Every structure is written in C-alpha cells, then in structure tokens.
C-alpha cells in the first residue's frame, strides 16, 4: 500500500515542473524574484505561490529557471506594476512546457498564471483538382463560337452605324462635292467674263 502511494507521489513529481520566475532590469542589472510556480504538465494546471509584479516599473527582461525549462529572457517588456495587472501564459505541448509569455491583462485581479494548450484548427475538406483536357474538336468548336460572338458584335456595331441619316453618313463627301462644284463654277464664270471682255 505504501509502495503504491509512493509511486503515485513520484509520478506526480515527474509530471510537474517547478519554475522560479524572476525579472532582470537591463539598466542596472538588478534581479527581482517574482515567485515560484509548479506546472502540472499532465493535469494542465498551475499551483504555487502567487506572483508579485507590483514593484516593477520600467523595462525588464523576464526569465524562468526549472529542471527542464530554463530561459534568462523569455520576454522583454516595459512594465508598470502599480497601474496594470499581468498574466504569465505557460504554453504546454505534449505534456512539456514549451514557452512562457508575460503579458498585460487588466481584466485579471493581480498577477496570475495560466496554462495555454495548442488548439487544432479545423481543416477544410480536400477538394479534388480537376484537370480538364480538351480534344481538338472541342477546341475547334469553342473557337467557332468565339468567332461567331465577335461577328455578332461587329454586326451590332454596323447596325448602329446604319441607323444614322444620309446626311450624317455622307457629310464629308457632300462638302467635298460642294467645294469642287463652287471651284468649277467660279472658274467657268471667270472664263465667261474674260470671253465677254475680249468680244467687247
């Protein structure tokens, strides 16, 4: 019986990760302890002391040290602990602490820690790609159809031109004819006047 309890306790310790959190000020090198948390990687919950970031004002580099996870600076952030509350997000994937994120969260009461698990996004159903190959006869029929459409458009354009009046269609020819007529008439009139002057 004691052996079974001992094994359960040992399994509980194996599946948990104890992390010591700290913040380092890059300007003066001062390191402030934020507390310790224990992440139960199987049950996906966090236990331990409450984190205290109320004394932090300025630019800090947040870090964590544990048995299997260690990072001197997992987040570099300008904080104001007196005005804002913060949340430590612990990303657990396949029962292993993957990463930590320190973020502002004014909806929380004090500084909190939460476990964040990956979520599988829905996958769209596969769509079969259809490659359509056309035979020579299909291509020829399609080209004839395109040619007929073009011819129909040209006929429509011609119909629009045919709706004009005779004067609208032929005004240039009439103008040229009128100018030639006036030129010939003026030339013949001048010859008649010269002929009459010679007879006198």
Backbone bond lengths (Angstrom), bond angles and torsions (degrees), N, CA, C in turn:
res aa  C-N    CA-C-N  psi(-1)  N-CA   C-N-CA  omega(-1)  CA-C   N-CA-C  phi
1 X - - - 1.445 - - 1.530 110.63 -
2 X 1.339 115.72 -46.84 1.463 119.27 179.82 1.528 110.60 -64.73
3 X 1.317 114.20 -34.01 1.459 118.43 179.29 1.533 110.79 -63.74
4 X 1.332 116.37 -41.01 1.460 121.52 179.44 1.536 110.89 -64.31
5 X 1.309 117.21 -42.70 1.469 121.21 178.20 1.521 109.46 -64.82
6 X 1.319 116.96 -41.45 1.459 121.36 179.61 1.526 110.49 -62.27
7 X 1.328 117.16 -41.27 1.463 121.30 179.46 1.536 111.06 -66.27
8 X 1.332 117.12 -40.00 1.461 120.16 178.51 1.527 111.25 -64.54
9 X 1.330 116.43 -41.21 1.465 120.30 177.67 1.518 109.80 -64.82
10 X 1.327 116.83 -42.51 1.456 121.21 179.77 1.528 110.79 -63.73
11 X 1.339 117.45 -41.56 1.462 120.93 177.13 1.524 111.08 -64.69
12 X 1.312 117.28 -37.71 1.464 121.29 176.95 1.507 111.28 -63.84
13 X 1.327 117.90 -37.73 1.459 120.78 178.97 1.522 111.48 -72.85
14 X 1.334 115.74 -33.86 1.460 119.09 -179.66 1.527 110.45 -68.45
15 X 1.338 117.15 -36.51 1.455 121.53 -177.05 1.522 113.26 -84.90
16 X 1.319 117.85 2.35 1.459 119.67 179.90 1.520 109.70 -115.79
17 X 1.305 114.72 151.97 1.464 122.47 -179.38 1.517 107.30 -123.70
18 X 1.326 116.71 122.91 1.458 121.40 178.31 1.525 107.66 -95.61
19 X 1.337 115.90 122.06 1.455 121.43 -177.50 1.518 110.28 -118.08
20 X 1.320 115.18 132.51 1.455 122.07 174.44 1.523 107.39 -102.03
21 X 1.332 116.60 119.38 1.461 121.77 -175.12 1.520 110.78 -100.84
22 X 1.330 115.83 142.95 1.460 121.16 179.40 1.522 109.65 -148.84
23 X 1.339 114.70 163.24 1.463 121.81 176.46 1.512 108.08 -129.19
24 X 1.332 116.55 131.40 1.466 122.03 -179.61 1.518 109.17 -111.68
25 X 1.328 115.69 128.61 1.458 120.65 175.74 1.516 107.70 -82.85
26 X 1.324 116.91 122.98 1.467 120.71 -176.33 1.525 111.85 -73.64
27 X 1.325 117.78 -23.42 1.465 120.15 -178.53 1.528 112.30 -73.79
28 X 1.338 116.51 -49.00 1.469 118.87 -176.33 1.528 113.31 -110.95
29 X 1.329 118.47 -2.92 1.455 121.44 177.98 1.516 113.95 76.39
30 X 1.326 118.09 7.75 1.465 122.14 -179.19 1.527 109.78 -71.58
31 X 1.331 116.02 134.50 1.465 122.19 -178.47 1.522 108.59 -112.48
32 X 1.350 116.07 123.34 1.461 122.20 -177.57 1.520 108.44 -112.38
33 X 1.339 117.09 128.89 1.463 121.35 177.66 1.521 109.11 -79.84
34 X 1.321 115.80 132.98 1.463 121.16 179.92 1.519 112.47 -101.00
35 X 1.309 118.25 -13.41 1.459 122.24 -179.87 1.514 111.45 126.32
36 X 1.323 114.97 -179.58 1.463 121.49 178.89 1.514 109.17 -121.88
37 X 1.323 115.06 144.56 1.460 120.85 174.70 1.520 108.63 -131.69
38 X 1.309 114.98 154.87 1.459 121.31 175.34 1.523 107.34 -118.39
39 X 1.318 115.28 120.95 1.463 121.34 -178.71 1.515 107.89 -100.53
40 X 1.331 116.38 116.99 1.463 121.13 175.07 1.526 106.48 -86.38
41 X 1.330 115.31 105.37 1.459 120.25 -172.10 1.521 113.18 -72.37
42 X 1.330 117.70 -24.83 1.465 120.87 178.84 1.525 110.92 -82.66
43 X 1.336 116.31 -46.11 1.467 120.40 -177.52 1.524 111.98 -83.69
44 X 1.316 116.84 -11.52 1.464 123.33 178.82 1.528 112.60 58.69
45 X 1.321 115.93 48.80 1.453 119.50 173.19 1.518 109.69 -137.99
46 X 1.331 115.62 167.98 1.459 121.99 -176.01 1.517 108.58 -122.68
47 X 1.323 115.42 133.38 1.460 121.32 174.73 1.517 107.96 -127.88
48 X 1.303 116.57 164.13 1.461 119.66 177.30 1.507 111.28 131.61
49 X 1.296 115.17 -170.07 1.452 120.72 -177.65 1.520 110.08 -71.81
50 X 1.301 114.97 157.32 1.463 119.06 177.47 1.519 109.28 -74.79
51 X 1.295 115.06 145.10 1.457 120.80 179.42 1.524 108.91 -83.27
52 X 1.333 116.34 141.81 1.456 120.91 -179.06 1.523 109.20 -124.66
53 X 1.341 115.54 110.24 1.463 120.76 178.30 1.521 111.21 -119.28
54 X 1.341 117.30 16.43 1.466 120.43 -176.38 1.523 112.48 -70.37
55 X 1.330 117.93 -22.09 1.466 120.30 -178.39 1.530 112.68 -87.26
56 X 1.321 117.48 -4.13 1.462 120.54 -176.16 1.526 111.27 -86.31
57 X 1.325 115.86 123.55 1.458 122.35 173.26 1.522 106.75 -140.14
58 X 1.321 116.88 121.30 1.458 121.39 -179.53 1.514 111.37 125.66
59 X 1.321 115.76 -161.08 1.458 122.01 -178.43 1.521 109.20 -99.03
60 X 1.331 115.67 122.23 1.460 121.34 -176.52 1.519 110.27 -129.07
61 X 1.324 112.49 155.09 1.457 121.26 173.80 1.522 106.35 -111.20
62 X 1.334 117.25 117.86 1.460 121.84 -176.29 1.521 109.59 -91.10
63 X 1.330 115.22 136.80 1.455 120.58 -178.66 1.515 111.46 -138.09
64 X 1.326 115.61 167.74 1.465 121.55 179.58 1.515 108.86 -147.61
65 X 1.337 114.97 144.93 1.464 121.24 176.21 1.516 108.40 -129.53
66 X 1.327 114.59 134.71 1.453 120.72 177.94 1.509 109.51 -151.69
67 X 1.340 115.67 -171.26 1.461 120.17 -178.71 1.533 111.18 -70.70
68 X 1.315 117.13 -46.63 1.467 119.31 -177.86 1.525 112.61 -111.86
69 X 1.320 118.07 -10.86 1.466 121.12 179.66 1.515 108.96 -123.49
70 X 1.317 116.03 127.08 1.459 121.02 177.70 1.524 108.43 -146.78
71 X 1.325 115.10 128.45 1.457 120.48 179.51 1.522 107.65 -152.50
72 X 1.332 116.44 121.77 1.462 120.46 -178.37 1.524 111.93 -72.55
73 X 1.314 117.30 -27.81 1.470 119.88 -177.10 1.522 109.25 -150.22
74 X 1.331 116.61 85.51 1.455 119.06 178.17 1.524 111.54 -86.70
75 X 1.346 117.30 -13.24 1.456 120.63 179.25 1.524 109.15 -153.89
76 X 1.324 117.21 131.37 1.467 123.15 178.30 1.519 106.33 -114.38
77 X 1.341 117.07 114.62 1.452 119.92 -167.19 1.517 111.21 -146.19
78 X 1.332 116.17 144.62 1.461 121.68 172.58 1.524 106.64 -89.99
79 X 1.326 116.95 119.11 1.463 121.41 -173.23 1.520 110.78 -121.61
80 X 1.331 114.18 156.51 1.457 122.81 171.19 1.522 106.08 -139.33
81 X 1.323 116.36 92.13 1.458 122.44 -174.50 1.505 114.34 -66.74
82 X 1.335 118.24 -19.62 1.461 120.42 179.72 1.526 111.37 -78.78
83 X 1.329 118.20 -28.51 1.467 121.73 -177.18 1.524 113.51 -98.47
84 X 1.321 117.70 -30.73 1.465 120.48 -171.38 1.526 110.99 -124.19
85 X 1.333 114.43 155.60 1.460 121.89 171.88 1.523 108.25 -103.44
86 X 1.328 115.62 154.58 1.461 120.51 -175.26 1.522 110.40 -130.69
87 X 1.332 114.88 157.63 1.459 122.02 178.31 1.516 108.59 -129.39
88 X 1.327 115.68 135.50 1.461 122.09 173.55 1.520 106.84 -95.82
89 X 1.336 116.64 116.65 1.459 121.14 178.41 1.524 108.24 -97.65
90 X 1.325 116.10 122.15 1.462 122.68 -179.99 1.524 107.17 -105.16
91 X 1.325 116.53 113.92 1.461 121.79 179.70 1.517 109.13 -88.80
92 X 1.337 115.68 116.55 1.466 122.14 -179.73 1.519 107.59 -113.14
93 X 1.336 116.00 127.08 1.456 121.61 178.72 1.522 108.08 -134.96
94 X 1.314 117.32 127.23 1.471 123.29 -177.24 1.523 110.83 54.38
95 X 1.332 115.81 43.62 1.467 123.73 177.44 1.521 112.76 59.16
96 X 1.321 117.23 31.58 1.467 122.75 177.26 1.526 107.35 -133.55
97 X 1.339 116.44 138.32 1.457 120.39 175.78 1.526 107.79 -71.00
98 X 1.327 115.99 114.04 1.463 121.27 -178.02 1.522 111.71 -88.17
99 X 1.333 116.36 -50.35 1.463 119.53 -176.64 1.518 110.18 -156.13
100 X 1.328 114.71 165.20 1.455 122.52 177.77 1.525 108.34 -124.94
101 X 1.324 115.55 147.74 1.460 121.26 177.88 1.520 108.62 -138.31
102 X 1.325 115.49 130.73 1.460 121.51 177.69 1.522 106.54 -105.03
103 X 1.350 117.16 120.49 1.455 119.35 -175.06 1.522 111.69 -139.01
104 X 1.343 115.15 153.71 1.452 120.80 178.83 1.519 109.12 -74.70
105 X 1.339 116.80 136.10 1.455 122.22 179.89 1.522 107.79 -147.91
106 X 1.322 116.94 93.10 1.461 120.58 -177.91 1.519 112.66 -75.86
107 X 1.334 117.81 -7.50 1.457 120.52 178.73 1.528 111.84 -85.13
108 X 1.312 117.49 -14.08 1.464 119.98 179.14 1.522 109.23 -87.01
109 X 1.305 115.57 162.69 1.459 121.76 179.40 1.517 107.55 -104.58
110 X 1.323 117.17 98.04 1.457 121.08 -175.91 1.516 110.41 85.44
111 X 1.321 115.53 -169.71 1.458 121.09 178.86 1.520 108.39 -89.49
112 X 1.336 116.36 125.79 1.463 121.52 -175.76 1.521 110.18 -124.43
113 X 1.323 115.19 169.33 1.468 121.96 176.52 1.524 108.04 -131.07
114 X 1.336 115.70 138.99 1.464 121.47 -179.54 1.518 109.86 -136.88
115 X 1.335 115.38 149.20 1.464 121.43 174.84 1.526 107.61 -93.51
116 X 1.309 115.69 133.11 1.464 121.27 178.58 1.525 107.74 -118.95
117 X 1.328 115.64 124.21 1.469 121.65 -178.63 1.525 109.87 -104.21
118 X 1.322 117.17 148.80 1.469 118.47 176.63 1.522 110.27 -68.75
119 X 1.310 115.59 143.92 1.459 121.93 -179.74 1.519 107.79 -115.58
120 X 1.304 115.85 131.15 1.462 120.10 178.07 1.522 108.69 -80.20
121 X 1.289 115.58 123.40 1.460 120.77 178.85 1.522 109.22 -76.43
122 X 1.323 116.77 149.42 1.467 118.08 178.02 1.522 110.60 -66.87
123 X 1.312 115.10 141.30 1.457 119.97 179.90 1.520 109.05 -101.25
124 X 1.308 116.88 134.67 1.463 118.71 178.04 1.525 109.70 -69.18
125 X 1.315 116.43 152.33 1.468 118.14 178.76 1.523 110.06 -66.33
126 X 1.320 116.45 144.53 1.470 118.24 179.98 1.525 110.56 -67.70
127 X 1.301 114.78 137.58 1.465 120.87 179.12 1.521 107.73 -108.24
128 X 1.293 114.78 126.23 1.452 119.21 -178.95 1.524 109.06 -72.48
129 X 1.309 115.35 125.80 1.455 120.01 177.88 1.522 108.64 -80.54
130 X 1.307 114.79 125.92 1.459 119.59 -178.30 1.514 108.98 -103.97
131 X 1.293 115.41 123.63 1.455 120.30 175.72 1.521 106.59 -101.07
132 X 1.312 114.77 116.49 1.461 118.66 -178.94 1.516 108.80 -98.49
133 X 1.290 114.78 121.34 1.465 120.08 176.26 1.521 107.02 -108.49
134 X 1.309 115.32 130.02 1.460 120.35 -177.82 1.525 109.54 -100.33
135 X 1.310 114.05 143.28 1.460 119.62 176.34 1.524 108.72 -81.59
136 X 1.309 115.34 169.36 1.463 120.61 -179.94 1.526 110.59 -60.62
137 X 1.328 116.54 -40.09 1.471 120.35 -178.81 1.536 110.51 -64.54
138 X 1.333 117.32 -40.72 1.471 120.36 178.81 1.527 111.32 -65.59
139 X 1.345 116.30 -41.44 1.467 119.71 178.72 1.526 110.63 -64.11
140 X 1.345 116.75 -40.40 1.460 121.50 -179.39 1.528 109.95 -65.76
141 X 1.331 116.70 -43.50 1.463 120.30 178.96 1.531 110.58 -63.66
142 X 1.319 116.88 -38.70 1.464 120.86 179.02 1.526 111.04 -66.80
143 X 1.337 116.95 -40.55 1.468 119.51 178.87 1.529 110.68 -67.07
144 X 1.342 117.68 -36.44 1.466 120.47 176.73 1.523 110.37 -64.58
145 X 1.314 116.10 -39.48 1.458 120.69 178.95 1.528 110.61 -64.29
146 X 1.336 116.32 -42.29 1.466 120.50 177.34 1.522 110.91 -63.60
147 X 1.335 116.71 -41.54 1.468 120.55 179.20 1.524 110.41 -64.04
148 X 1.329 117.13 -40.32 1.465 120.75 179.15 1.530 110.49 -64.79
149 X 1.326 116.63 -38.14 1.470 119.99 178.16 1.522 110.38 -65.14
150 X 1.347 116.86 -41.96 1.466 120.53 178.41 1.524 110.58 -63.38
151 X 1.335 115.95 -43.05 1.460 120.44 -179.20 1.520 110.01 -64.07
152 X 1.320 116.45 -40.15 1.466 120.64 177.70 1.517 111.50 -61.95
153 X 1.327 117.64 -38.82 1.464 120.78 177.91 1.517 110.83 -66.72
154 X 1.348 117.09 -40.46 1.464 120.61 178.66 1.523 110.46 -63.62
155 X 1.334 117.04 -39.99 1.458 120.30 178.50 1.520 110.88 -65.23
156 X 1.329 116.81 -38.84 1.460 119.95 177.31 1.521 110.32 -63.33
157 X 1.340 116.40 -40.42 1.460 119.91 177.74 1.522 110.46 -63.37
158 X 1.345 116.51 -41.26 1.464 120.39 178.92 1.522 111.03 -64.81
159 X 1.336 117.25 -38.06 1.456 120.81 178.47 1.523 110.55 -62.82
160 X 1.299 116.94 -37.98 1.454 119.83 178.03 1.520 110.26 -64.72
161 X 1.336 118.30 -38.91 1.460 121.79 178.01 1.524 110.62 -67.87
162 X 1.328 118.45 -35.99 1.457 122.16 -178.28 1.523 111.50 -69.52
163 X 1.249 120.35 -17.32 1.453 122.87 -178.18 1.531 112.11 -78.48
164 X 1.323 117.70 -6.13 1.465 120.32 178.07 1.533 110.37 -77.98
165 X 1.322 116.34 158.31 1.471 120.53 178.93 1.528 109.85 -76.81
166 X 1.329 115.24 170.67 1.462 120.98 -179.36 1.528 110.88 -62.22
167 X 1.322 116.89 -41.87 1.464 120.54 -179.07 1.530 111.43 -68.07
168 X 1.352 116.37 -35.90 1.470 119.64 178.22 1.522 111.23 -67.14
169 X 1.333 116.32 -34.84 1.464 119.71 -178.65 1.521 111.98 -76.49
170 X 1.334 117.51 -39.68 1.466 121.36 -167.89 1.522 113.46 -115.43
171 X 1.291 120.32 26.09 1.470 121.17 -176.22 1.526 112.35 -66.42
172 X 1.320 117.46 -31.60 1.471 119.92 179.89 1.534 110.56 -68.38
173 X 1.324 115.41 -44.51 1.470 119.92 -179.79 1.529 110.44 -64.29
174 X 1.327 115.32 -39.69 1.466 119.01 -179.95 1.525 110.86 -66.40
175 X 1.321 117.42 -38.56 1.463 121.43 179.11 1.525 110.83 -65.13
176 X 1.326 116.23 -44.32 1.473 120.15 178.54 1.525 110.05 -63.44
177 X 1.337 116.80 -43.17 1.471 120.49 178.04 1.517 111.77 -61.93
178 X 1.328 117.20 -41.53 1.461 121.06 179.04 1.524 111.28 -64.36
179 X 1.342 117.33 -40.47 1.468 120.87 178.43 1.530 111.16 -66.01
180 X 1.318 116.97 -41.65 1.475 120.54 178.74 1.527 109.83 -65.20
181 X 1.323 117.09 -42.29 1.471 121.23 178.39 1.525 110.59 -60.21
182 X 1.333 117.48 -45.71 1.474 120.87 179.17 1.525 110.96 -64.31
183 X 1.328 116.98 -37.97 1.461 120.71 179.52 1.527 110.53 -64.94
184 X 1.335 116.65 -46.50 1.471 120.67 -179.82 1.532 110.10 -67.27
185 X 1.326 115.31 -42.01 1.476 118.86 -179.60 1.523 110.53 -64.48
186 X 1.314 116.57 -41.31 1.466 119.95 178.53 1.518 111.28 -66.64
187 X 1.336 117.16 -37.99 1.467 121.40 179.25 1.527 110.23 -66.89
188 X 1.339 117.07 -45.11 1.470 120.02 -179.65 1.525 111.07 -68.25
189 X 1.309 117.90 -34.32 1.454 121.38 178.15 1.523 109.99 -65.86
190 X 1.335 115.36 -41.13 1.474 118.51 179.10 1.528 110.56 -67.26
191 X 1.350 118.54 -33.71 1.469 121.12 177.46 1.528 110.57 -69.51
192 X 1.318 117.73 -38.16 1.462 120.60 178.00 1.524 110.52 -64.55
193 X 1.330 115.48 -40.09 1.462 118.86 179.77 1.530 110.14 -67.03
194 X 1.324 117.89 -37.47 1.473 120.88 177.81 1.536 109.96 -67.12
195 X 1.329 116.07 -39.50 1.470 120.27 179.09 1.523 111.12 -65.56
196 X 1.315 119.46 -39.01 1.455 123.03 178.77 1.525 110.54 -68.67
197 X 1.315 116.99 -35.98 1.461 120.30 179.76 1.531 110.16 -69.88
198 X 1.305 118.14 -32.61 1.467 120.92 179.29 1.528 110.03 -73.09
199 X 1.309 119.14 -33.69 1.456 121.70 179.48 1.519 110.31 -72.18
200 X 1.209 120.71 -24.35 1.454 122.30 -179.40 1.462 108.97 -86.28
